[in-house]
Amino acid sequence: MYYFDYNATAPLHPLAAEAWQVAQMQHWHNPGGPYGAGMRVRQALESARAQLATFLEADTPESIIFTSGATEGNNALFSHVAHSSPADARVIVSAIEHPSVMEAARASFQDRMDILPVDPSGVVRLESLRSLVRKQTVLVSVMAANNETGVIQPWREMHQLCRGLAVPFHTDASQWLGKLPAAGLGWCDYVTGCGHKFGGPKGVGFIKISGNTAHVDRLPFHGFRGGPQEHGYRAGTENYPAISAMLAALDSREKWMQAGGAETQSALHDVFSLKLQAAFPSAVLHGAYAAGLWNTFSLAMPLAHNTRWVALLDKAGFAVSTGAACATGKTGPSPVLIAMGVPNECAQRTIRISAGWDATASAYESLLEALLAIHATLAADPSESSVVDI
């Protein structure tokens, strides 16, 4: 099986597995224990917190709160901000956010949510953000890189704009981390992320908060009440083995980037893009004219519905997806593509291809051959097609 769905989840990195095993065997004690073994786990936990703060360039290690993943962090953030703000407070959320941001914002703010549009390339424009901010705005949330198209957002510039307007800024960095350098993300007021997107285990993530924002107090995040863990923000015994494994994976990815891995994969991405366009002139590569992640392709294929393409590719030994894994099962075209102005019919033919850190030219070539073979089958037998080419 050729796996091309890394934006959904990544396999456990060998170093992460090793770190988890060591922690489970040697540091399984409760970090809150008052005896030596417990205190050693506490020390290791705080060392991991400091390491993550260093990767992000966060102000202090205490600004890092470990969670079960980005979904918890995003829900916790909007719930927290809603409970800490005036009744007329509003939030701004980009139109291309992950469901864990969009639905969390809607649940906490309902009709007090302003949607920030994107241009046809899927990029938020600073002037659009500036025009939406009002005196009631208490939070702006725009992801660092899109999970469906791979399009990169100008999160640094948006953070600076929000700082000038005295509005806290949040970015969901789930797709950014491990693929592009983490440095600078910690400058944002809030950052969320999860380990399994870059080779850590599932069920662990973090939220970075800022003591400089008016919303940070000791209100427990998202209803986690109990003990004083995570500096009083999130009750519950910390999962140190998973945290250790997540940091081992992130450390490995950062070193991979420092060694030029991202540049190598970017070159393979560009070559494959050109070959796709040559092989399928009627196909549409969404976000092709914007800066994007080195591993992601959002591609509207001809002749058939995306679910048909995914099924036939799966049968041929290739795992790709139709879009966000968290939206699987929902009917209708991708909200991300609709926000970009992609017609419904085109959106319904779109598949997402997301490669890993060790993708090879040979793997890409095999995928292209499979796409061509499936296209030939669909063209020869119209009954195999559920959508007519445009």
N, C-alpha and C positions, 0 to 999 in steps of 0.2 A: 504494500500500500504506500503510495506517495501522499504524504500529508501536507496539504496546503490550506490549513485553517488555523494558523497560529494566532490570529487575532481573537479567536474564540478561547483558546487555551493552549499552553505549551507543555510538552512533556517535562517531567521533573529533571532538572539538571543533575548530572552525577554528583557534583560538589554539594548541591543542595541536599540530595539524598544522604550523602556522607555526613553532612552537618546535622541533619535531623537524627540520624542513627546515633551519633556521638552524644547529642543532647539528650536523647531518650534514655541512653544507657548511663550517662554520667551526671546529667543535670536535670533529672526528672522531678526533683523536689519542688515544693511550693516556694515561689520566690518571696512569699511573705513569712516564711518560717524564721523564727528568731535564733536558730542554731546555725552552725557553720555551713552545713550543706545548703540550707535555704538561702543564706546570705551570699554564698558563692553564685547561686543561680541569679539572685538579684543583681549582683555585680555584672554577670554576663549579660543579663537583660539590659541593664543600663548602658553597657558597652555597645550593644547592638543598636540601641536608641541613638547613641552618639554617632555611631558609624553612619546611620541613615541620615541624620542631621547634617553630617559632613558631605555626603553625596549630594544632598539637596541644596547645600549652602544655607541651611536654616539658621536663624539667630541663636537658638539654644536647643540642646537635646530635649528639654522639657516641653518643647513645642510639638514633639512627635507623640501621637497617641496610637498605639497598636489596636487594630480592629480585626474583624473577621473577613474584611475585604472592602473594595471600593463601594459596593452597594450599601453596606452598613454605614460607611463613612459619609456617603452622599445623603442618605436618609437622616443620619444623625445631624449633619450640618444644617439642613433646611428646618428640621424640627427644632433644633437649638436656636437658630436665628429667629424663627417665628415666635418662640416663647420669650425671647429676649428683646423683642422689638414692639413698637407701638402698634395699635390695632389697624392703622391705615398703612403700615409698612408694605413695600412692594419689592419684588426681586426681578432681575432681568436674567433670562436664560436663553442661550442661543437655540435656534430652530433645529440644530443637528445634534443635540445632546443625546447621550445614552439614556435608555429608559429609566435607569436608576437615578438619574438627575431630573429628567423631565417629570416623572411620576412623583418623585419626592417633593419637588417644588410645587406641583399641582396639589398634592395632599395637604401641604402645610400652608399654602398661600391662596389656593383656589383661584378666584378671579383677580387676585392682586399680583398676577404674573405677567410680565411683558416679554414678548418673544422677539429676540434679536435676529433679524434676517441674515442670510448669506447671499453672496453673489452667485452667478451661474457656475463658478468654479468651486463653490462650497466654502468660501472664505468670508469670515466676518470682517466688515469694514469699520475702521475706527470712527468715521463720521456717523455711521449708523448707531454705534454704541453711544456716542456723545449725545445724539439727539434724543435717545430714550431715557437717559438718566434724569431723574427729577428729585425734588427734595425728600420724597418719601422712599426713595430707593435705598435699601439697606444691604443689598448683595448683588453682585454680578457674577454669573457662572458661565464660563466658556471652556470647553475641553481643549487640551493641548494639541491633540491629533485625533482625527476622526476614525472610529473603529470600522466603518464601512468603506470609506473611500481612501483613507490614509492621508487626507489633506491636512496639512499643518496649519494651525491657527496662530495669529500674532499675539500669543499670550503675554509676552514680555511688554509689548507696546500697550496692550489693553490694561495690564497691571499698572503701568506708569500713568495712563490716562485716568484710571480709577483712583489712584493715589492722589492725583491732582484735584479730583472732584470729591475727595474724602469719602469714597465708597469702597468697602471691602471687596476684594476680588478672589474668586475661587476658580481653580482649574482642576478638572479630572484628568490626571496624567496616566491613566491606566495603559493606554496604547503607546505613550511616549517612552515610559520607563523601560530600560533594557534595550531599546532600539536607538535612542538618541541620548546624549549625555544628560544626566539628572541635574547637573550644576545649574543653579539659578532658579530652579523651581521653588526652592524654599523662600525666595523673596516674596512670593505671592502670600496673601493673607491666609488662604486656605488651599491645601493640595490634598487630593485623595489618590490612592493607588492600591493595587493588589498584586500579590506575589505570583499567582499562577499564569499571568500574562507573559512573564519573562523567565519562567523555569523554576519558580518557587512552588511550594505546595498550595493546593486550594485551601480556602478557609482562613487565610491570613492576609492582612493589608494594613493600611495606616491612614490617618488623617493628620496633616500638619496644620496647626493653628498658629495664630499670632497674638501675642500679648498686647500688641499695639491696637487691636480692634476693640470697639466698645462692647461687642457681643460676647467676649470671652469672660465668663465667670465660672462659678463652680456648679452650675446646673448640669446634672449628668447628661451625657450625650444619648439621645434617642431612648430615654427611659431606662437606661442601665443603672439601676440603683442597687446598692448593697455595700460592699467593702470599698476601701479607699484606693483601689488599684488604679494604675495609669494616672497617677497624680490627682486622683479624685474625679476624673472625667468619665471613666468607664469601669464599672464594677465587674468583678469576675477574675478568677485566677488566670494569669497571663499564660499564653501557649508558647513558652520559650522555644521548644524544639522547632515549631513552625516558623517562628520569628527568625531563629538562627538560620534555618534553611533558606528563607526568603532573602536574607542579607547575603548569604553565600552565593545565591544565584545572581543577585544584582551586582555584587562585586565582580563576579566572572564576566558579566555582560559589559560592565564599565571597562574592564581590562581588554576585552575583545574590541571595543570601540577605540581604545587608545592604540591598539595594534593595527588599526586600519580596517577592521572587519566591516564597518558600515560602508566605507568607500567601495570595497570589493563587491558587496551585495548591491549597492546602488548601480554599479556598472552592469551587473547581471540583470537588474530590474529594467534598466534603460534598453538593453539589447532585446529583452523579451517583449517590451512594449512595442518596439519597432517591428518585430516579427509578427506580433499579434495584428497590428494595423495592416501589414502587408498581406497576411493570410486571410484576414476578414475585413475587407474595406468597409463593409456596412456596419461593423461593430462600433460601439461607442465606449470610449474609455473615460469614465467620469472623473473629473478633477485633473485631467491630463495637463492643463495649463497652469496648475498651481503647484507649489512645493509640497511634496508628500513623503510619507514614510518609504523607506527603501524596499519594503516587503509587500506592499499592498496594491492590488489591482481591483477596481470596481468596473466590471465589464458587461455591457449589454450585448448579448450574443444574438445572432439572427435565428430565425425559423421557429424557435420553441420557447415556451415558458421556462423561467429559471429553475423551477423544481424538476423539470424534465432533464435539463442539462445536468443538474446536480446528480440525479438518479443514474443517468447514463455514465457520467464520469465515475461515480462510485462503483458501478458495475465493471468499469474498465480499470479500477484500482487507484483512483485519485479522489481524495477527500477535499472538496471545496464547499462553500456555503452560499446561501442566498443573501446573507447580510448578518446583522447582529444576532448572536446566539440567544441573547435574552429576549429577542422578539420572535423567536421561532414559534410557530403555531398561531401567530396573529395573522388575520386576513388583510389583504390590501397591499399596495406597494410600500416600499420603504419611505418613512417620513423624511429621512435624510435626503433622498433623491428628489422627493416632491418639493422640499424646501429649496433645492437647487434649481427648480423649474423643469426637471426632467418629466416628460409626458408619462402618464400612467402605463401605457403600453410598453414603452421603453424600459421603465423601471421594473416591470414584471418579467423582463427578459434578462435582468441583471444578476450576475453571479459575483461573488467575492473570492478572490484568490489571495491568500496571505501566506507568504513563505517564511521559513525559519532562518536562523543564524547560519546554518550549515548548508543552505540551498546550493545546488550546483548547476552549472550550465547543462549538464546531462539531464538533470531532473526537469528543468524548464523545457528542454527539447522534447522529452518524453510527454510532458503535458501538452505541448503544442501539437504533437502527432496525434494524441488522443482527441483533442478538440477538432482537428481536421477530419479524423475518422468518423467522429460522431456527427459532424456537420454533413459529411457525405451520406451517412445513413439517413439523416433527417431529410435531406434534399431528395434522396431517391424514393422515399416513402412518405408522402404527405400525411398519412395517418399517424405517423410518429410525432408530428408537430401539433402543438396546442396553440401556437401563436403564429400568424402569418408575418413573414419578414416585411419590413418597410423600406 
